[in-house]
Amino acid sequence: NDKFGHDGHWFSPRWAGSISGAALFVCLWRIWPARLIISHRSIQMAHLFVYGTLRPEANDPAGRRARERLGAESRSVGPAATHGLLYDLGRYPGLWCAGDGRVVGSVVELAGPQATFAWLDLYEGGEYERVRREVALEAGGVVEAWLYALRRRPTGAASVQGGDWMSLAGPRSTALKPRVSSPSRRYRRSRT
């Protein structure tokens, strides 16, 4: 048997004995086209453009767990950029799709887009919407990728000059501020 419970025949899953042949045929006939469409779309749109706390190279405590989970469910394609304006919203950025600015980020390829987007949509919340955009890869070429954009243009928020969240001061990137463990700090912790 394979991982789906088949014994080599496409029509003989484990549960087939509990369903009549006619019922099984009707069931498969109704769901098969939908499964083909979903599979085709997920293969087509398996890229995600991340520009803030979810970037693989980010080191900010904000979004650490989501970044680690996303890293486990994807592989890095590389640095990229898209059009828009990036705003500093405090502990995280927000992308506004209008404007002629450039927003810097990374593209990741999702192993299971449907499952990943299910929790990412909840993580991003109502402030953002998932949209498809063309993204230019630093290595060359253009891909269509999903990204999370602000639903409304922020008022009172400063735009990020250059469109790169990692360029701002603070622990946002491992490249800008490496984590170093001080021996004296470890010693103080062990004494308490």
C-alpha positions, 0 to 999 in steps of 0.5 A: 500500500502507498501513503494514500492507502491504495494497493496499486489500483486507483479505485481501491482505497482502504475505505472503498469496502464501506461504500458502494461502487456507485456512491464512490463514483458519484463522490469522486465525480463531484470532487475531482474537478475541484481538486484539480483546480486547487492543485493547479493553482497551488503549483502555479502560485507557490511563491511568497514575497516577504519584506519585514519580520518574516524575511529569512534573514530577519533577527527581530524578536517580533515574528520569530515563531512565525518566521521559524515556522515559515522557514520550515514550510518553505525554501528560500528563492532569494532576494527580490524587490517589488513596486510600492511604498514601505511604512514603518509601523513600529515593530513591523512594516507595512507595504502599500501597493500604490506608488512608484517606490521600491520595496526590498524583500525575499521570495520563498517557495512554499511546500504546501501553500494552502496550509501555510496561507491558512495560518499566515492569513490569521497571523497577518490579521485584518490589517493586511490582505494577500495579493498577487504581484510581480516581483523582480528577483535579484538573480534575474527574472520576474516571478508572480508571488503572493504578498501581504499588503496594507488594506488602508494607507497608514496615516502618520506613519513614516515611509522607509527610505529605500524600501528596505526594512532591514536597513533601519536601526535595531535587531532586524537583520543577522547581517546588521547585528549578529548575536554574540553571547558574552562569557561574562553574561553567561556567568552572571546568569549561571550564578543566580 
